[in-house]
């Protein structure tokens, strides 16, 4: 079997077009097709992890060959980093889609929901695979426009307001990114990432280039909801239907925000001290301010959304420390350790935050409210939800043997060994605040006095919701295995290698 | 140089509209202005003084063509911009139905 990167985009896109057409006539078609598509993508991805592949695999869309080493076709590039993030996307997409089968019954227009979900998956896969900067913009817009519609899916007052806010800020981010693409094309006369990289590595740092980098940091920073660009995230993520919240918090901010920043600033631009410092500071700010804002929240999903900002801060400081060390030309093993910690935390955050949002959805499904003040004593009625929430809460607050502990440990060790003591101290401090915040969540939702007995809307959860939640909590424990060298070398090391060897991306692609 | 500055001024006009107007529809209009200033910039970077449309004809000697790639990019970006604007307006209309107003000061259910 040969690897075709284009399948990751074609299959969900085809699903998105088939669902409104055929789903209109055949009952249940949309659910089965979406679950099958996402399951196929997960299996397809894992298959290549297990059997191994020659990275990078390149598809030249349109079949145009390079002339004198100048690429002409639009490239789809499947390398270690893309594979790692694609696995995250497809895994969370499958579990969310399966969860949605039971959950989304209370909404009308199920066809539209599944079609938009497929469109969002296609867009995110496109961003991760694209080797062409304009195509990154196009796929990014496909993903975020689908997510605008999904945030407003409930069409109640709050959902509409959140969606409008999200659209205005997300739209400004898109315009800034398009502006940056135009400036890059003006300076380099090419759109291919590898080609741009070759030209930029030779050239000097001009003012226009710095302006482009600033625009890209602001644009993708808005998409990734770093503080101070975070205003839309708590509204949008708490208003969406729960499976979509899991997708938005779990993968959308990573695929269109963090991934794009990593790819551009590691592999395309020359790493400069200023840019790495700015990224690290933004990460540290997100980490600290996000968790402080989360303390006072009583809306369950809002609390989780603020924690997303804070946990993304961990990912960004991990990567930022790596950038600072590479730029300093220091010890490459420490840089690799920091980046590995960041990427590892990315997949871990996708799993436990996805699980927490699914749990919040289950609580809303049964109790009809997500205000922590009106909940309590749910542990007796919802054993599956309470035990999976306990697992996820322990994972997010870094308690062994759950995965969150190991990724945070890697980041903190790298920070200490790279002599960023303040960042290490902040990371430990934020972890304790997170622990406190999740103790509050567990206590008010599940263990407090029994207030919600009379108000339960239904007495049992659909099977699909339970299945997704249990699978995710098992994966949360299993991901700890990545600390063992054998598993690490299959998944994490190829992704880290792509980022540490900054110029290899271009040299490998340009001769093809 | 002048056209680039005008293009930047257009961007600022749009941004000003988005930031200061209180009416949802006017925000959408400001947003569109920003978008179109960006499209204009894209079209400008491919422009060459006295350039021809990039179509090869027989008997031409050293023709000067404008760069066709930014034009293709602008066309794609305009289509995406259409989708964004349509989505924004659809949500604005739904907000009007729910709240009975286009004033963003009255659309403030979400706080914190």
Interface residues (C-beta under 8 A of the other chain):
Chain A: X134 X137 X138 X141 X145 X148 X149 X152 X155 X156 X157 X158 X160 X161 X162 X163 X164 X165 X167 X168 X171 X172 X174 X175 X178 X179 X181 X182 X185 X186 X191 X234 X235 X239 X296 X297 X299 X302
Chain B: X15 X18 X24 X27 X31 X34 X35 X38 X41 X42 X45 X69 X70 X73 X76 X77 X80 X83 X84 X87 X88 X91 X92 X94 X95 X98 X99 X107 X108 X109 X110 X112
